[in-house]
Amino acid sequence: MNYNLVEVRKFSGCPYGFCLPIFSRKGSNDAYAQNLDISGRVVEFLPVDTSTFDKIDILPPPHVTDVGLKGFLAFHHEDGQLFVLHLDELREALMGIGIANPFVAVELSALLNDRDLQHLAIRECADVFGNAGIIANWARREKKLFRVVEEALQDISDIYEPEYDALSEDFAKLQSEFSLKDWTEIWIRLWGQGYKRKELVGLASLRLDQDYGFYGDAPKIFLLILDFDDSDFVIKHALKALESSRITDDFWRTLFNRLGNISSRNRKLLTEIASSGLRQELQQNNPSSRVWVSLWSSAFSYEDRAREAWSLAIDYVEKLPTLTSDAAGILVYPFRQYDSEFEPFFRKTRDWVVRYPRSTVVWSTLFLKVVERDKSYDLIDIGVDWLSRSGGNLTSWVNIWSKFHGLIDEELRRDLAMQWLSRARLDMRSWVDIFLLMFENASIAEKEKLKNLGKMWLRSGYGSRASHRKIEQAVRYLESLSAV
């Protein structure tokens, strides 16, 4: 189950320094905070009442994590910058950074394992306390805490060595019952606590070899393992984890990219796995558009296999005659390269444009691409009909209208523009552009319509000051003509 970072909260009275990352998860209205181990991995997520913390009005990055994975620490710097990073990344980012507040510097010294910074910060804090007894006790506690953290960081593995009875019992379950329904959940919990990780790698690999289902969690398990061991043995089983899972499973795409980055030797096989996964997904009654398109757009970046890519794309278009905006990329992408390879794809795209005209960004984008290559009468007629009926909320209407300059009668093109001004959204910048274009060479009949349209736009309150000045000047001129 994924947890999504949604905001960062600060502790009351502490405008800067370490903060609390707040997470949400699908199916719950609760807010969650991480419980991290000393290595920075998530042990568990705990519900938290955010009303007791002050919100930082900075939108954090869209991080996602889960139990057993690396968690995120947040630090709000005095210059306003918000860091939300993994433990090791935060140490690197804050190393040597200037901190004016000595109390924040004391906090930071433990994270950075910087004894000199701690001593300097404590001396600066002494001026604040004013009482020698208080500062001595406080400094003693801070130094003790620093030593505890320092010793823990020196050898994290020592913390995990004790053989807890409960962990031993859970490990025994994993060994003896591969068909256990919560096998994956137990495995991840043990991994998050650092218990017998080499043995856990062996168990996960053996279970995969024996074709036991991971209920979609195999990619997540081998992502965890790759942080610990990226040997050929692990990579072999991580590839198998991709093969045994659906491309819509959690962390499938993350594992796919991770393996591609580890070694170029994997890339040919990765492309084959992705291609197979894409075809399997097309066999489903309702393939996930966003996931499918996203993987398709990157799956063939490792291998130049244009024909296979376009073949899959054609099958996808056949499967989804009612395309969503997520599919726009897959349909527009081929027009930029592999020109000699995608004629069948182009024909299918042309057919879809002719059969399913609609007032959407997808359709208008594709129509423009198709008409750049093919200016047949049937396409021109469809374009004219679309311009007369649709596109009132689309900036792309202007692009198609402009493309038809010289392709249709100019009087007809101007009439289409006047119709569009009457139904288009007044808050679009393109409304002003079309109005001013029509105003430049307006006929007598058009001038009266433009005067009324201009007044209507001015009353709407939309647009910049510069746009208002231009429309006001045009309307005043048109009114002066009426007065003559």
N, C-alpha and C positions, 0 to 999 in steps of 0.2 A: 504494500500500500504506500503510495507516494504522499509526502508532505510538502506543501508549497509555501515558500517564504512570502508573506503578504505585507509585513510591516516590521518596523523596529521601534521598540519602546525604551525610554530612558528611566532610570531610577530617580525617584523624586528628589529634588535638590541637587542633582548631579547633571548639569547641562552637557558636560563632555566626559569622555572616558568610555569604559566598556558599557555596552547596552544589551538589551534582551531581544534577540530575533524571535518573531512571532510567526507561527506556521498555521496553515489550515489543511484539511484533507477532505476529499470528496465524500459526501454522504454525512457530514457532521457540521453543525453550526458552532462547535467549540473552537477556541483558540488554543494552540499548543506551544509549549516551550520544550527545548531539547534537554535531556539529561545526557551529558557527554562523559566519556571516560577520559583518563589522563592523556590518551593518544589523540583525542579529538573526534572519536567516533561516537555515533548515537547509540546509547544503551536503551533508551526508551523516550517516548514523547508523553508529556504530562499536561493535562488541561490546566489552563491558567486564566485568572480573572484579569483582563487587561486594564480594567478601570483603575487599578491601583498603580498603574505606571503612566507616565506622560508620553504621548506619541511624538516621534520625530517626524517632521513634515518633509521627509525626503523619501521618494519611492525607491525601495531597494531593488537589486537585480532579481530576475525571476529564477531564483535557485530552487532546486528540488532535491530532497534527500529522503532517507528512510532509516529504520533501525539497522545497525550494522555498517552503514555507510559513513563517510566522513560528514561531520556536522559543520555548522557555520558559527563563527564568532563575529560579533559586531563591535566596532570601535568608532566613536564619533569624535573627530579631531576638532581642535579649537578653531581651525580655519573654515569649519563647516563641512569638510569632506567626511563622508560616511564610508567606512570600510566594512564589507561583509564577505569574509573569506574563510577558507579552511584554516585550521590551526597553523600548519606549516607556512601557508601563504601569508597569513596575517603577520607572523613573526618576521618574514622577509620584508613585507611592505612597511612595517613600522620600525625596522632597524635603523637607528640613527635619526629618526624623525624628531623635530623640535617640539618640546612640551613645556609650556609656560607654567601651568598649574602643577606645583610640586606633589600634591596628593594624587593627581592622575599619573604623574611620573612614577610614584611608588607602585601603583597598580601595574603599570606597564613593565616595571623592572622584573617582576616575577615571570611574566610571559616571555620576555626576551632573555631571561637568565643573565641579567646584566647587574652584577654586584656594585660596580662603580656608580651606575645610574641610581641604584637604591640608596647608597650612602649619601650622595649629593642631594637627592630629593628629601631625605629625612632631615638633613641639616637645614634645608630651606623651610621645611615644615615647622621646625623648632621656633621660628620667629612668629608663627601664627598662634601656637599654643600659649606661649608666655609663661607657663608653669613648668618648672624643670622636672617635677615628679611625674606629671602627666605625659610629657614628651618622652621621658625615659621608659615608662611602661608601654606606651604606644609603639615606640621604636623597637622594643624588645619583642613584642608580638609580631610586628611586621618582619623582623629578621628571622624569627622562628618559622613563620609561614614561608618565607623565601627559601629557607633550607629544606623544608618539606618538599616544595615544588622542585627544587634543584635535584634532590636525591631521586625523586620520582622520574624526572626526565632523563637522568643518567642511564637508567636501565628499565625501561617501561616493561620489558618482558618479565622481570622479576615479580611485578605486581600480579601477573596473571598465572603464576606457577602453582599456587596452592590448589590441591585437588579437592574441590568442594564435593561433598557427597551428592548434592542435587545435580551438579554438572556431570558427574560420573554416571549417574543413573540415566540422564538424558542422552549422554554419548552412547551408552549401552543400547538404548532404544534405537538410535540411528543405525548401529551395527547389525542389530538382529531383525529389524522390521522395516525393510525398504519400502513396503507398501503402506506404511503409516501415513495417514492423510495429512497430519501436521508435521511431517518429516522436514519439509523445507523451513517451516517456522522455527522448529527446534534447532536446525542447523544454523540458521542466521543468528539466533540468540546466543548459541555457543561461540560462534565466530566473533560476534560483537564483544564478548567477554574475554577474547584471546585464548580460549581453551583448546589445546592440542590442534593447532591450526594445520600442521602437516598432515595429521591423521584425517582431519576434516576435508582437506583437499583430496585425499585418496578415496574417502567415502563418497564424496560428490561425483568424482570421476567414475568410480565403480558403478554407482547407481545409474549414471547416464549410459554407461556401456551395456548395462542390463535392461535398458529401455523402460525403466520405471518413469512414469510421468512426473514432471515437476510442477504441474498445474500452472504453467506459464512463468515460473520463477527461475528457470535455468539461466537466462541471461543475467539476471541480478546476482545470482550466486557466483558466476564466473567473473563478473565485474569485480566483486569483492576479492576473489582469489587473485586476479591479475594485479591488484595493488600489493599483494604479498609475494607472488611468484609468477613470473612471465616466461617460464621455461617452455621448451618445445612441447613437453608433455601437457602442460596446462593449456597452451595455445591450441593444440590438437583438440582437446576436449571443449574448449571455449567455442571453437568452430562448430563442433558437433552440437553444442547447446543452441547455437543459432539455427542449425538444420532441424532440430527437434522442436522448435518453437514457431509460433506465428509471428509475423512481422508486427502485429498489433500488440504483442505482449509487452509488458513494462520492461524498459531498459534494453529492448532488442536493438533499437537504432543506436543507443549509446555504446553497446558492446560491439556492434558492427563497425562504428567509427574508431573505437579504441583499437580493435584488431588491425584495422587498416593503417593506423598510425604506428603500430609497434614494428611492423616489418613489411617491406614491399613483397616478400615472398608469399604473403597471404592473399594478395589482392586479386589474383585470378580466381582463386577458390571463393573469395568473398563475393565477387561479381556473380559467379554461378549460383551461390546460395541465395543472394538477393533476387536474382532472376526467378529462381524456383519459388521463393517465398511470394513474390509478386504474382506469379501465375496461380499459385494456390489460393491467394486472397481473392483473385478474380472469380474463382469457383464458388465463393460464398455468395449468398443471396444479396447481401448488402455490404460490399467491401467498404472499409473506412476510407473515404475520399482523401482526407487530410494526410493520414499516415501513408497511404499508397503513393500519392503524388510526391510527398516529401522524399520517400525512399527512392522512387523512380528517378527523381532529378539528380540524385547523388550516386546511385548504384553503379552507373557506368562511367563514373569519373576515373576509376582505377584502370579500366580496360576500354579501348576504343572499339565498341561493338554496336555501331549505329543501327544496323539492320535489326538486331535483336531488340534494341530499345524502341524503335519505331513499331515493330511488330507488337510488342507489349502495349504501346500507346494506343494502337488501333483497337486492340481487344478491349482496352479500358473504355474507350469512347463508345464502343458497341455495347458494353455492359451498362454504361450510365448515359442514356440519351438525354436525361435531364441533368446537365452538368452544374456543379456548384462553383463558387468563386475559387475554391481550392484547386480546381482543375485547370484554371486559366494558364498557369505556368507550364503545365505539360503540353498544352496545345500551342502556345506561342513559342516555346523554346526551340522546336525544330526549325523555325523560320530563320534562325540566326546562324545555323551551321549545317553541315552534312547535306548540302542542297541536292546532290545527286542521289541521295539515299532515301528520301522520304516522299516520293511521289504518291505511293499508296496512302500514306498518312495524309498528305495534302488533299487528295481526293475525298477521303473520309471527312476531313475537317470542312471542306467546301460543302459537302452534302449536308453536314449537320447545320451549317450556317443557313443554307437554303431552307431546310425543313423546319428549323426551330427558331425563327426570329423572336427576340424578346428584348425588353428594355433592361438589360443588365450590362455590367462592365465586361463580363466574359464574352457575351455575344458581340458587343461593339468592338472589343479588342480583336477578336478573331476575324470579324468581317473586314476590318481595316487591313489585316495581314493577308487575307485571301484576295481582296480587291487590288492590292498592290501587284499581285502576280496575274490576276485574271479579271479583265474588265468586260466580261461578256454581258450581253443585254439582260439576261435573267438576273444577274447579280446587281446590275444598276437599277433595275425595276424594284428589286427587293429593298435596296438601299433607299430609294426615293420613298417607298411606302413606309419604311421604318422611320425615316426623318419626319414624315408627316404625322406619325402617330405616337412615336416613342421618344425616349431620351430626355424627358422633361427634368429629370433629376441627375443627368449625367453630363459631365464635362466632355466626355468622349463624343457626344452628339456634335460638338463643334468640330472635332477632328474629322468625322465622316463628312459633315457639311463642307468643310474646307477641301477635302479630298475630291469632292464632286465638282470643283471649279473646272470648267472646260469639258466635263463629261456629260453634263446635262444643260438644258437651256437656262441662261442666266436669270431670266424672269421667273422661271419655276424655282430656281435656287433661292431667290430673294423672297418669294412667296412662302417657301418653307421656313425661312428664317423669321418672318413676321409671325407665322403660326407658332413657332417655338417660343418666341418672346412672350406670347400670350399665356403659355401653359408652363413655362420653365420656372424652376425655383428662383426666387428673387435674391437669395443669399449667395448665389454662385457668381464668382468673379467673371466667368465667361458670359453671363447675362449682359454685363456692362460692355464687354468687348463687342458682342454681336450688335447691341443697340447702337454703339458709336459707329460701327462699320456701315450699318444700314442708314444712319443719319447722314453720312458723307455724301451719298448720291441718291437721296430719297426722292421718289416721285411725289406728285401732288397728293395722290391717294394715300401713300405711305406716310407722309408728313403728319396728317391728322391722327393716324393710328399711333405713330411714334410719340406725339405730344401726350396722348392719354396714357400710353405705356410708361413714359418717363415720369409723369405725375404719380402714377401708381407705385413706381419703384421708389421715388423720393419719400412717399408716405410710409413705406415699409421700414425705414430706418436702417436698412442694411448698407454695407459698403464703406469704403474709406472716405476720408475728407476729400481727397483728390477726385475720387469717382463722383462724389456728390457735386463738386464744383463743375465737373464736365457735363453731368446730366442736367444740372440746373441751367447752365449756359445754353445747352441744346434746347431745353424746354422753353426758355425765355425767347429764343430766336423763333421757334415754331409758333409761339403765341403771338409774336409780333407779326408774323405772316397772316395769321387769322384776323388780326385787327385791321389789316389794310383793306 
